[in-house]
Amino acid sequence: MSSYVARRVLHSLLVLVGVSLVVFALARLAPGDPVTLLLAETASPEQIAAARAHYGLDRPLPYQYWRFVAGAVRGDFGESLYFDEAALGVVLDAFPETVKLALAAFALAVALAIPLGVLAAVKRDTVWDYLAVGLSVLGQAAPPYWIGIVLILFLSVRVPLLPSSGNFAPTSIILPAVTLAALLMAVLTRLTRAGMLDVLGEDFVRTARAKGLREQAVIVRHGLRNALIPLITVMGLQLGSLLGGAVIVEQVFAWPGVGRLAVTAISARDYPIIQAVVLVVSAVFVVINLAVDLLYAFLDPRIRYR
């Protein structure tokens, strides 16, 4: 077990090195000079040159990358060009808001999708099955920005029940969480239904029923638990995706998270913020994947790591 964890940690570090190289290259391939965007139009060439030297943008790209990686290892991503603060501090200030939104959306999606998927499998080819499949298809087909705009139109404008933007009240999280949860709920519903249909036809389920166990115990203890392993994999990946993919939802609802921060940083060509956002989210994603792999052994004692 310990050797497996050590190998996975090493692989994770290699992934983060690859991510750092890609984000460094892509940030500098984008058109526009961050210094000219930062300074006034009346800035002299001497002022522009001094600003480039201050931020280290006048050095060769290999040196800039080495400086970035060496600083990132120490938790220093440099100084933000736009906010004039430590880049990591700016990202960590916004990250809790994204985590709060992602966890709310994740909890909502799981709480609705798993019971709906189980119900659809148990009541196969009934109105409940058709309803679950229809909702999952609609959730996967509708883009998040469209869902968000529709929710704002009906629940904030026409019927002013919930706030349409910002994070100024406890109810402000409801609309962005529902919007972010829609796609995940659709995916998990279909996977739960498919997994349960496979498991409910197995011999051990028929044996459990033949022993006289209650139907609820058969479905939950023998059916759902064995259908959870592939579902856990998708749930872990989707949780990481929620943390990194909430950009559109945060923009639609003006939610002050890292997604909205990343859009601001990209517009301003703020390299330190862009790099810090991507690496922090990637590190969280890698940790979630490792936790999911280790959770397999808990769900299925037959699984062993070597």
Secondary structure, 3 states (H helix, E strand, C coil): CHHHHHHHHHHHHHHHHHHHHHHHHHHHHCCCCHHHHHCCCCCCHHHHHHHHHHCCCCCCHHHHHHHHHHHHHCCCCCECCCCCCEHHHHHHHHHHHHHHHHHHHHHHHHHHHHHHHHHHHHCCCCHHHHHHHHHHHHHHHCCHHHHHHHHHHHHHHHCCCCCCCCCCCHHHHHHHHHHHHHHHHHHHHHHHHHHHHHHHCCHHHHHHHHCCCCHHHHHHHHHHHHHHHHHHHHHHHHHHHHHHCCHHHHHHCCCCCHHHHHHHHHHCCCHHHHHHHHHHHHHHHHHHHHHHHHHHHHHCCCCCCC
